[in-house]
Amino acid sequence: VQSAESGGGLVQAGGSLRLSCADSGRIFSNDNMGWFRQAPGKEREFVAFVSWSGVVTYYADSVKGRFTISRDNAKNTVYLQMNSLKPEDSAIYYCNAARGRAAVSNSWGQGTQVTVSS
């Protein structure tokens, strides 16, 4: 799945952003999906998972209680609502089909940059 991520930006600590992930190339309503992020000088890491139905979700410990993943299969879109943002959340955020906490594909979109100022 090579998706188009959007919704990133510059926000102050404590602020909120909502990221969107859409795939115009295929329907991913049958795919479990995840959000991942990569900060400068660090490896890409898992952030959040949502099952194909939207019923099952889980999160990295670092974002639990602050981020919410959801999906709208009718719109072929996955969302990541990010609240109480911290400077350490600054990274490029990507979505991909997921198996557990790992991405299924090595094909990544361009991502969307999130920068949180202190």
Secondary structure, 3 states (H helix, E strand, C coil): CCCEEECCEEEECCCCEEEEEECCCCCCCCCCEEEEEECCCCCCEEEEEECCCCCCEEECCCCCCCEEEEEECCCCEEEEEECCCCHHHCEEEEEEEEECCEECCCCCCCCEEEEEEC
